[in-house]
């Protein structure tokens, strides 16, 4: 019984770290794709809309990637091409 609990805890931790890695990579991808004007400290409406759309798209496909058991790094690398 303790072995089953340990396995469940490891799977839960792996899922958590996979999600956190995916979120971090999504943030970096969306930032580098959308934030283009560094002449001002303010984010433009276009940059803000781009970032929101980027994040929404990444979050919309995450459950599908998870169901396919695709590692986050691999899925993001393929979406960038």
Secondary structure by P-SEA (a helix, b strand, c coil): caaaaaaaaaaaaaaaaaaaaaaaaaaaaaaaacccccccccccaaaaaaaaaaaaaaaaaaaaaaaacccaaaaaaaaac
